[in-house]
Amino acid sequence: MGSSGGGWRWHGGGKNGNGNSEACALSSTFAYFVSSFVVLGVIWSLYGRYMVTPNVRQGTAALGCLDDSEGSWALGVFYGDSPFSLRPIESMNVWKDKSAAWPVANPVMTCASLSDAGFPSNFVADPFLYIQGDVLYLFYETKNSVTWHGDIGVARSVDKGVTWQQLGIALDEEWHLSYPYVFDYNGNIYMVPEGSLNGDVRLYRATSFPLKWTLEKIILKRPLIDSSIIAHEGKLWLFGSDNSWIGTEQNGQLEIWYSDSPLGPWKPHKKNPIYNTYKTMGARNGGRPFVYNGDLYRVGQDCGETYGRKTRLFKIEALTTDEFKEVNVPFSLEDSNKGVNAWNGARSHHLDVQQLSSGEWIAVVDGDRVPSGDSIRRFILGSASVVAIAAMIILVGILVGAVRGIVPLSWCPHNMMKRSDTATVLAWERPNLSSKIRLLCSRLNRASSTLRTRTRSNTCLATSVLAVMIVVAVALTCTAVKYIYGGKGAQEAYPLNGHYSQFTLLTMTYDARLWNLNMYVKHYSRCSSVREIVVVWNKGVPPLPSDFDSAVPVRIRVEKKNSLNNRFRVDPLIKTRAVLELDDDIMMTCDDVERGFRVWRERPDRIVGFYPRLANGAPLKYRAEKHARKHNGYNVILTGAAFFDSQAAFERYWSERAAPGRALVDKFFNCEDVLMNYLYANASLGSESVEYVRPAWAIDTSKFTGVAISKNTQAHYGVRSKCLQMFAEMYGSLSDRKLEFGRRSDGWDV
């Protein structure tokens, strides 16, 4: 029995020339698949190179920060006048050293902090503080990148949590450890880590704090999760969850135990289980219970949308051996609207808040950019996209005639027996698995033949279907790259010496460019390190800050005079040392912006930007980047896309010495960035007053709106050449300050 419509002619050979025709079909089919692979491979490479941030973390040890289905948890510090008014460290304008880019920003500790210190880690979570005077010790879970189970790490801070020194691993067992609850009792320091995989609750005592601990006692032979112990009205109370019983709600169960000593014996509360309810209710512990204004509070986890989505706070109104009552009270940390680009944008499931000797409250929290199981989800979606790409290639091949069937004939079970054998024929024709598969092959190939026939009957239809399929194949390729190569989609900030910071984004515009500005604010406000956007409004009726879709505050600074000098006006309201001057018609990835910020923080005394120029010749001439690359060097960075020290740069620009230069800027309505380069070069003792960072891509949106300031490039460059010559007479030449491309070991300036 043959199959209608034919199939791929991959089984060759035959009589009367059939072998040659089938070999030809095989050759054309093979060439088609190779061509498709090459074309989509090029698209894959280009999209991955220029449009997607790779799923890697720069500057970490080879064994650290590996992709983990449990997430990429990190730790942050918050301060406040009470446990109910906590603000992130960046909002407090904490400055450690004004020679670097500050204020310090969360997260203050990541997997990179440990990995770079020699303790390979995939993530850090479940932080607990132990305070000794002005010294803070931080205990936390670290996912060991070698053993793939949790250890208990410890770090120390002497500056209220701004910087942390990694001391090492405080506790390491053969099973997974987390939730290192540390507390005092009768002159001893104890730890109750979560080790439910070992089936019990263990009490450890510090023998040489903070790194040496000994097992004091197994206090409960129950696999309790996230156990917390607190003293209340003369007794010790242990809160924990046991998810091992049949019928227990995962992350929705809570039990209470009480004792006169941490060593026990521990007795169960009469109302156990206190909760066995929905995982959204906060039954599972989410940090240290605390006392405020005489009231006892418990922290719980809301695991509704994903594991560890957020924390809930409960005020305990009754706690006795017979009674327990608590009520949910309003509580929230200052949230970010940056989504996956925020370090805690997806979830935050732990809080330890304590009062310092100064009376100020400090809190340590954990956070993650992605939900639980995200890496598995991405792998599944990426693999599904690859399968769909293969299907589209086959369908397109059918339409163009390169593939003659959906299923190759050699895959279909047929001609396996002799038709002359009567018994065999009867068995062969009886419905069985082989006949069903053969029938399916026949129907699939008939469908492909029908599809090809119908589309050929209408050339316009065939062209349209073919175009749609090609577009879908390209879209699926980009989707596969995004999920497989691009990771979780976050464009993270780049740490410097284990620390993060923030910058102010400043742009200058006017009413005719409002379309650009709307898109600009929406995009850049989501970048991890952007704290505020300042819009310098030069002309026209200004918009309201509320008009923009922004994840950060937007401030409109209306100028009295339409001048390019306004770009660098001293602004005491700017709260960060770093300022990124970025024209509103330039669009690039947040990852490019973050890389530029990382480079600037290495040496904040420079201009670091994305558009290099080389001013050379006699007389000096201003030329495009192509000229700079031809001569393998640059000495000017366009300030329309560059990082500065806001105080030093703006004061320098508005100094008395710069007054003649500012007058020329107003005269030509041009050259403000050229002037700033001269002022930096004049103030620098060495030749490195600028540095270039190459963006993966950058789009000038003014080309689409027709509102570019400089429409005549040749005339624009002519004016700038004149400025170069005049500024050289005022402030000295730039021609001897040439820097070569490719100086950086990370390749960011190639």
Secondary structure, DSSP 8 states (H G I E B T S, - for coil): ---TT-----S---STTHHHHHHHHHHHHHHHHHHHHHHHHHHHHHHHHHT---S--TT--TTSS---TT---EEEEEEESSTTSEEEGGGGT--S-TTS--SEES-SB-HHHHHHTT--EEEEEEEEEEEETTEEEEEEEEEETTT-SEEEEEEEESSTTSS-EEEEEEE--SS--EEEEEEEETTEEEEEEE-GGGTSEEEEEEEETTTEEEEEEEEESS--EEEEEEEETTEEEEEEE---STT--TT-EEEEEEESSTT---EE-TT-SSEE--GGG--SB-B--EEETTEEEEEEEE-SSSTT-EEEEEEEEEESSS-EEEEEE---------GGGSTTSSB---EEEEE-TTS-EEEEEEEBSS-TTHHHHHHHHHHHHHHHHHHHHHHHHHHHTS---SS-GGGS--S-S-TT-HHHHHHHHS--HHHHHHHHHHHHHHHHHHHHHHHHT-HHHHHHHHHHHHHHHHHHHHHHHHHHTSTTS------BTTBEE-EEEEEEE-GGGHHHHHHHHHHHTTSTTEEEEEEEE-SS----GGGS--SS-EEEEE-SS--GGGGG---TT--SSEEEEE-TTEEE-HHHHHHHHHHHHH-TTSEEES-EE--BTTTTB---HHHHHHTT-BSEE-TTEEEEEHHHHHHHHTSGGGHHHHHHHHHHT--HHHHHHHHHHHH-SSS-SEEE---S-EEETHHHHT--S---HHHHHHHHHHHHHHHHHHH--STT--B-TT-STT-TT-
